[in-house]
């Protein structure tokens, strides 16, 4: 903490004293021992936590933070509600771009479960708003799966190997 402000000032940056703190973040040694060591922390939209690797070593893993996950879905739902009467081709084009952007930022090693859930929720939300285009427009999953054959959405994939 003594060196960091000097390093930042070299590039014309400064740390906010109330927003900056040093966390104790060490691998678990068993149960909670009351030492003030954090189990998780959120940084740049990712929750960082300790977990075991396949070989049994303690490693830091990351997943999409809950508030960022829900914020993306809420924004997606609001946007789909607003554009539900536009042509499906136009909706698909913009929805694909939104999903691609999300996958490119959050597509890191170990976060594929969250990316798959985002895609599933995007399907569910899009079907919901397509079914509310009119009183008679109730849509089934069979109809929606055929729509996805014609207008596919991007598949989630890991972009950044960490």
Backbone as a ProteinNet text record, in pm:
[ID]
protein_1_A
[PRIMARY]
XXXXXXXXXXXXXXXXXXXXXXXXXXXXXXXXXXXXXXXXXXXXXXXXXXXXXXXXXXXXXXXXXXXXXXXXXXXXXXXXXXXXXXXXXXXXXXXXXXXXXXXXXXXXXXXXXXXXXXXXXXXXXXXXXXXXXXXXXXXXXXXXXXXXXXXXXXXXXXXXXX
[TERTIARY]
82.4	0	86.5	212.1	299.3	350.2	372.3	429.3	322.5	203.5	98.7	63.1	43.4	14.1	125.4	250.4	362.7	359.1	329.8	322.9	207.3	94.2	-20.6	9.1	76.1	104.1	197.9	277.4	366	286.3	161.4	73.7	-38.8	-27.1	-127	-254.7	-246.9	-362.9	-346.1	-456.7	-449	-554.2	-527.8	-619.7	-712.2	-838.3	-933.1	-917.1	-885.1	-855.8	-973.9	-1098.1	-1213	-1256.2	-1216.5	-1258.2	-1150.1	-1034.6	-923.3	-894.9	-884.4	-848	-771.2	-695.2	-616.5	-693.6	-720.3	-795.8	-702.4	-736.5	-669.5	-741.5	-670.8	-735	-639.6	-657.1	-567.9	-648.5	-584.1	-657.1	-714	-831.9	-892.6	-806	-807.7	-732	-825	-949.4	-1050.2	-1173.7	-1226.8	-1344.8	-1307.2	-1406.7	-1384.1	-1311.6	-1199.9	-1120.6	-1125.4	-1208.4	-1225.6	-1105.4	-1018.5	-898.5	-919.7	-1041.2	-1066.3	-1028.1	-992.9	-958	-1086.8	-1092.8	-1213.8	-1222.9	-1345.5	-1368.7	-1383	-1445.7	-1467.2	-1452.9	-1432.5	-1442.8	-1482.5	-1543.7	-1590.7	-1500.1	-1450.5	-1365.1	-1388.8	-1414.9	-1437.8	-1550.6	-1653.5	-1768.9	-1754.9	-1645.5	-1623.2	-1614.2	-1672.7	-1654.3	-1534.6	-1432.9	-1312.4	-1326.9	-1295.1	-1308.6	-1205.2	-1182	-1089.1	-1163.2	-1100.8	-1156.9	-1041.4	-1071.7	-969.4	-959.2	-836.9	-815.9	-840.8	-831.4	-850.4	-744.2	-626.3	-518.4	-522	-615.9	-631.6	-564.5	-503.9	-439.6	-542.6	-516.2	-602.6	-570.2	-673.2	-657.4	-766.4	-739.9	-840.1	-924	-1054.6	-1146.6	-1232.4	-1289.9	-1373.5	-1503.3	-1609.9	-1738.6	-1805.6	-1904.8	-1976.8	-2042.3	-2023.8	-2084.6	-2236.5	-2306.5	-2452.7	-2519.8	-2471.7	-2537.6	-2517	-2404.4	-2382.3	-2466.5	-2482.3	-2564	-2708.7	-2763.5	-2903.6	-2923.1	-2825.3	-2836.2	-2841.2	-2760.5	-2762	-2897.9	-2951.8	-3081.1	-3194.6	-3190	-3293.9	-3290.2	-3170.2	-3156.5	-3200.8	-3169	-3210.1	-3362.3	-3427	-3572.2	-3637.5	-3585.1	-3640	-3625.3	-3508.5	-3486.5	-3579.4	-3592.1	-3678.8	-3825.1	-3865	-4002.1	-4024.2	-3924.3	-3936.6	-3940.3	-3868.1	-3856.5	-3935.3	-4026.8	-4094.8	-4176.1	-4216.2	-4295.8	-4210.6	-4079.8	-3991.5	-3973	-3925.3	-3904	-3807.5	-3833.6	-3751.9	-3607.6	-3584.9	-3447.3	-3369.4	-3431.6	-3365.6	-3342	-3439.9	-3421.8	-3305.4	-3300.4	-3195.3	-3057.7	-3046.3	-2916.6	-2864	-2949.2	-2905.5	-2887.2	-2977.3	-2964.5	-2835.7	-2801.5	-2676.1	-2556	-2560	-2448.8	-2436	-2548.5	-2545.8	-2488.5	-2532	-2482.5	-2334.7	-2292.9	-2151.9	-2064	-2108	-2031.9	-2020.9	-2131.1	-2128.8	-2035.1	-2043.9	-1959.9	-1812.2	-1782.8	-1643.1	-1582.3	-1661.3	-1606.7	-1600.4	-1709	-1716.7	-1671.6	-1623.6	-1582	-1442.9	-1428.9	-1299.4	-1307	-1192.4	-1185.2	-1262.3	-1346.7	-1422.5	-1556.2	-1590.3	-1715	-1816.6	-1795.2	-1883.7	-2024	-2038	-2170.4	-2255.9	-2197.3	-2270.9	-2306.6	-2216.8	-2244.9	-2359.7	-2362.3	-2471.7	-2604.2	-2602.3	-2725.9	-2774.1	-2681.1	-2718.7	-2788.8	-2734.1	-2796.5	-2934.9	-2949	-3079.2	-3180.8	-3140	-3230.3	-3264.7	-3168.4	-3195.7	-3300.8	-3290.6	-3392.9	-3529.8	-3533.1	-3659.2	-3722.4	-3641.3	-3692.3	-3739.3	-3663.6	-3702.4	-3834.4	-3848.9	-3975.7	-4091	-4067	-4171.6	-4220.6	-4127.3	-4168.5	-4219.4	-4175.7	-4234.6	-4378.5	-4405.7	-4541.3	-4635.3	-4583.2	-4668	-4678.3	-4659.3	-4674.7	-4821.1	-4910.9	-5054.6	-5125.9	-5257.3	-5332.8	-5329.8	-5316	-5318.1	-5178.3	-5075.5	-4939	-4871.5	-4946.7	-4882.7	-4791.5	-4667.4	-4568.7	-4522.9	-4499	-4453.8	-4303.8	-4247.4	-4104.5	-4074.2	-4165	-4143	-4129.3	-4220.9	-4214.1	-4082.4	-4043.2	-3923	-3797.7	-3792	-3676.9	-3662.9	-3775.9	-3770.6	-3721.1	-3761.7	-3714.2	-3562.4	-3511.7	-3367.3	-3289.9	-3355.1	-3290.7	-3265.8	-3362.8	-3352.8	-3270.7	-3286.1	-3215.6	-3137.4	-3024.1	-2950.8	-2885.9	-2872.3	-2800.1	-2659.4	-2561.8	-2425	-2414.1	-2328	-2303.5	-2197.6	-2213.2	-2111.4	-1984.4	-1870.2	-1743.7	-1639.4	-1539	-1430.8	-1338.3	-1323.9	-1240.4	-1102.4	-1100.3	-976.5	-936.3	-820.2	-769.5	-690.4	-737	-669.4	-606
-119.9	0	125.8	113.6	230.6	261.4	161.2	178.7	206.8	155.2	165.6	309.7	403	541.8	604	570.9	624	568.8	439.9	376.9	436	460.3	519.3	662.9	741.8	881.4	892.2	789.9	786.4	796.4	747.1	749.9	852.7	942	1046.2	997.4	887.6	831.1	844	837.1	839.9	746.8	698.7	610.1	692	656	721.4	659.1	738	679.3	606.6	648.6	582.9	457.7	446.4	332.5	225.2	251	158.4	94.2	-37.2	-106.2	-232.4	-279.4	-400.4	-514.6	-617.9	-733	-848.1	-919.1	-1045.2	-1152.9	-1218.2	-1317.8	-1434.8	-1530.4	-1645.7	-1772.7	-1880.7	-2006.8	-2051.8	-2111.2	-2157.8	-2264.5	-2261.1	-2361.7	-2454.4	-2453.5	-2532.8	-2447.7	-2441	-2359.3	-2213.9	-2129.5	-1987.1	-1968.5	-1895.6	-1879.9	-1739.9	-1651	-1518.4	-1427.7	-1451.8	-1370.1	-1249.3	-1230.6	-1119	-1149	-1272.4	-1310.7	-1330.7	-1268.2	-1272.6	-1404.1	-1457.2	-1576.3	-1539.4	-1425.5	-1379.7	-1228.3	-1177.4	-1033.6	-1011.9	-898	-863.9	-755	-778	-680.5	-690.9	-578	-569.7	-660.4	-677.5	-756.1	-905.5	-948.2	-1089.9	-1111.7	-1221.6	-1263.8	-1356.9	-1321.7	-1403.8	-1488.9	-1616.5	-1706.7	-1817.4	-1883.7	-1995.9	-2125.5	-2213.2	-2345.5	-2440.3	-2566.4	-2667.9	-2690.3	-2706.5	-2741.6	-2890.7	-2936.4	-3079.9	-3163.8	-3106.4	-3179.6	-3163.5	-3086.1	-3071.4	-2950.5	-2863.6	-2742.4	-2632.2	-2539.6	-2422.2	-2324.1	-2278.8	-2180.6	-2073.9	-1957.5	-1850.5	-1869.4	-1877.1	-1888.1	-1763.3	-1739.9	-1622.5	-1662.3	-1593.5	-1610.5	-1474	-1461.3	-1335.3	-1298.3	-1174.6	-1127.7	-1127.9	-1158.2	-1170.6	-1042.7	-929.3	-803.9	-772.2	-812.8	-788.9	-883.8	-1007.6	-1107.1	-1058.7	-1019.5	-977	-843.2	-754.3	-625.5	-644	-736.1	-762.8	-817	-912.4	-971.7	-870.5	-785	-682.8	-584.8	-542.6	-452.8	-518.7	-646.9	-721.8	-730.3	-757.9	-767.7	-633.3	-526.2	-393.6	-358.7	-391.2	-362.3	-447.2	-577.5	-664.2	-621.3	-572.4	-522	-402.1	-316.4	-194.8	-224.9	-329.1	-356.1	-479.2	-527.7	-653.7	-651.2	-532.7	-524.8	-502.9	-490.7	-476.4	-612.4	-615.8	-743.9	-833.9	-962.9	-1059.3	-1055.5	-1035.1	-1028	-914.3	-798.3	-684	-712.1	-772.8	-809.6	-905.9	-1006.3	-1107.7	-1045.9	-954	-891.2	-816.5	-735.7	-658.4	-747.1	-842.1	-933.9	-1014.7	-1057.7	-1132.1	-1045.4	-919	-828.6	-808.6	-793.5	-776.3	-900.1	-1018	-1141.9	-1161.8	-1132.5	-1146.9	-1058.1	-934.2	-843.9	-896.3	-948.8	-1004.7	-1125	-1213.1	-1333	-1296.9	-1190.6	-1152.7	-1096.2	-1025.2	-972.2	-1080.1	-1155	-1251.7	-1391.8	-1410	-1541.8	-1578	-1607.9	-1646.8	-1791.3	-1849.9	-1987.3	-2000.6	-2101.1	-2126.9	-2056.5	-1974.4	-1898.7	-1947.6	-2064	-2111.2	-2141.6	-2179.9	-2204.8	-2079.4	-1967	-1840.7	-1796.8	-1821.2	-1784	-1867.2	-1995.8	-2081.8	-2038.7	-1999.1	-1951.6	-1822.1	-1734.6	-1610	-1641.7	-1736.5	-1771.2	-1830.8	-1919.1	-1979.2	-1872.1	-1780.6	-1673.8	-1580.5	-1555.6	-1471.9	-1538.4	-1670.4	-1743.3	-1727.7	-1748.7	-1742.5	-1603.7	-1500.1	-1362.3	-1324.8	-1366.5	-1333.9	-1401.7	-1528.2	-1598.8	-1528.3	-1483.4	-1414.2	-1290.6	-1206.4	-1081.7	-1103.2	-1208.8	-1239.7	-1288.1	-1354.5	-1401.1	-1291	-1172.8	-1060.7	-954.4	-995.4	-900.5	-868.7	-960.1	-937.8	-1034.2	-1023.4	-1113.6	-1256.7	-1272.8	-1406.8	-1463.7	-1392.6	-1430.6	-1525.3	-1602	-1696.3	-1790.3	-1802.1	-1882	-1997	-2111.5	-2230.5	-2246.7	-2334.9	-2363.2	-2431.6	-2511.2	-2575	-2468.7	-2370.6	-2260.7	-2184.9	-2159.2	-2082.1	-2157.2	-2287.9	-2366.4	-2363.6	-2362.1	-2347.4	-2208.1	-2107.3	-1971.1	-1964.1	-2033.4	-2032.4	-2105.1	-2198.1	-2262	-2157.7	-2069.3	-1967.5	-1846.6	-1807.3	-1690.7	-1734.4	-1801.3	-1851.2	-1737.6	-1762.1	-1670	-1725.7	-1639.6	-1688.3	-1781.6	-1880.1	-1975	-1917.8	-1937.9	-1889.4	-1971.4	-1904.6	-1975.8	-1897.4	-1968	-1906.4	-1834.7	-1705.8	-1623.4	-1604.9	-1581.3	-1550.4	-1668.8	-1727.3	-1836.2	-1772.7	-1797.2	-1740.8	-1852.3
0	0	0	46.8	46.7	-94.2	-174.6	-308	-413.9	-395.5	-497.1	-534.8	-440.7	-481.7	-565.4	-534.4	-613.6	-755.9	-768.3	-899.7	-981.2	-916.9	-986.5	-1030.1	-944.4	-977.7	-1097.4	-1120.6	-1236.3	-1366.8	-1365.8	-1483.5	-1469.9	-1372.3	-1354.9	-1288	-1214.8	-1146.9	-996.9	-925.5	-779.2	-720.7	-601.5	-530.7	-443	-441.3	-352.6	-214.1	-111.7	19.6	84.3	55.5	116.9	41.2	-86.3	-167.6	-180.4	-125.6	-138	-2.9	-3.8	119.2	85.5	179.9	164.5	228.6	150.2	199.4	232.9	338.6	365.6	286.4	195.9	109.7	97.6	186	189.9	172	127.6	113.7	247.4	246.4	371.1	438	569.5	644.4	720.1	685.8	756.6	772.5	891.6	919.8	934.9	957.8	979.1	1110.9	1105.5	1227.5	1286.2	1231.4	1289.4	1275.2	1178.8	1163.4	1072.9	1019.8	929.8	786.8	757.4	621.9	542.7	427.7	346.7	269.2	258.3	177	30	2.7	-135.2	-139.7	-260.7	-284.1	-429	-455.7	-590.2	-644.8	-766.7	-833.5	-983.7	-1048.8	-1193	-1242	-1159	-1199.9	-1179.4	-1117.2	-1089.2	-939.3	-892.5	-754	-752.2	-674	-660.8	-535.5	-546.4	-432.6	-443.3	-330.3	-326.2	-353.6	-432.3	-458.6	-487.2	-485.3	-514	-664.7	-712.7	-852.6	-870.5	-993	-1018.5	-948.9	-931.2	-864.8	-713.4	-662.4	-518.5	-457.1	-539.2	-487.7	-471	-378.2	-364.2	-475.9	-546.8	-653.7	-639.6	-696.3	-698.3	-823.6	-805.7	-918.8	-924.8	-1042.8	-1063.6	-1130.1	-1092.6	-1159	-1164.5	-1251	-1264.7	-1132.3	-1089.8	-965.9	-979.3	-871.3	-875	-923.2	-875.1	-912	-1059.6	-1119.9	-1261.7	-1347.1	-1299.4	-1367	-1375.4	-1261.3	-1258.1	-1329.3	-1322.8	-1390.8	-1541.7	-1594	-1737.9	-1780.3	-1704.4	-1740.5	-1729.7	-1629.4	-1615.2	-1732.6	-1771.2	-1885.7	-2015.4	-2029.2	-2147.4	-2155.4	-2043.1	-2039.9	-2073.5	-2018	-2046.9	-2194.2	-2251.9	-2393.1	-2480.8	-2451.5	-2531.3	-2521.2	-2406.4	-2392.5	-2484.1	-2489.5	-2569.5	-2720.1	-2764.1	-2907.7	-2950.2	-2868.8	-2898.8	-3027.6	-3074.7	-3196.8	-3321.5	-3303.9	-3419.8	-3486.6	-3611.7	-3679.1	-3601.2	-3607.3	-3531.6	-3578.4	-3706.9	-3759	-3691.6	-3676.3	-3612.1	-3463.8	-3397.5	-3256.3	-3241	-3328.7	-3321.3	-3341	-3434.1	-3462.3	-3339.5	-3278.5	-3162.5	-3039.7	-3019.3	-2906.1	-2916.5	-3036.6	-3057.3	-3021.9	-3060.9	-3029.1	-2878.4	-2809.4	-2664.2	-2596.5	-2640	-2581.2	-2612	-2735.3	-2771.4	-2683.6	-2661.9	-2576	-2433.6	-2381.6	-2245.9	-2240	-2339	-2340.8	-2356.1	-2430.8	-2449.6	-2322.4	-2242	-2116.9	-2009.9	-1992.7	-1883.7	-1923.4	-2046.9	-2093.8	-2047.1	-1918.4	-1863	-1814.7	-1793.5	-1745.3	-1614.8	-1606.4	-1483.7	-1475.2	-1573.4	-1567.6	-1670.5	-1727.5	-1833.3	-1782.4	-1655.9	-1599.5	-1599	-1559.4	-1558.3	-1700	-1795.5	-1934	-1990.1	-1957.7	-2003.7	-1943.1	-1815.6	-1751.8	-1815.2	-1852.6	-1920.6	-2051.7	-2129.9	-2257.3	-2235.6	-2136.4	-2108	-2068.5	-1980.7	-1938.1	-2054.3	-2143.3	-2260.6	-2349.6	-2367.1	-2443.4	-2376.7	-2246.9	-2172.9	-2181.9	-2165.8	-2169.2	-2309.6	-2411.4	-2549.4	-2584.7	-2545	-2569	-2497.6	-2376.4	-2300.7	-2376.1	-2424.2	-2488.2	-2629.6	-2696.6	-2827.2	-2809.7	-2699.1	-2670.8	-2628.5	-2604.4	-2562.8	-2670.7	-2795.2	-2905.8	-2930.7	-2899.8	-2912.8	-2819.7	-2812.9	-2724.9	-2775.9	-2906.2	-2965.6	-2987.7	-2946.7	-2984.4	-2886.1	-2809.9	-2717.6	-2796.2	-2754.5	-2826.7	-2738.8	-2801.8	-2729.3	-2747	-2666.4	-2678.4	-2811.5	-2864.7	-2994.6	-3103.4	-3101.5	-3197.2	-3181.4	-3054.4	-3028	-3073.4	-3054	-3098.1	-3250.1	-3320.1	-3466	-3504.5	-3427.7	-3451.5	-3434.5	-3331.3	-3306.4	-3416.9	-3486.6	-3601.9	-3711.1	-3728.7	-3833.8	-3789.8	-3663.1	-3608.4	-3483.9	-3500.7	-3383.4	-3304.3	-3175.4	-3087.3	-3066.5	-3037.1	-3018.5	-2898.4	-2911.1	-2802.2	-2709.1	-2578.8	-2485.7	-2498.4	-2492.2	-2494.2	-2416.8	-2371.5	-2295.1	-2393.8	-2374.6	-2461.9	-2399.1	-2267.6	-2195.4	-2109	-2137.1	-2053.7	-1938.4	-1815.1	-1698.1	-1616.5
[MASK]
++++++++++++++++++++++++++++++++++++++++++++++++++++++++++++++++++++++++++++++++++++++++++++++++++++++++++++++++++++++++++++++++++++++++++++++++++++++++++++++++++

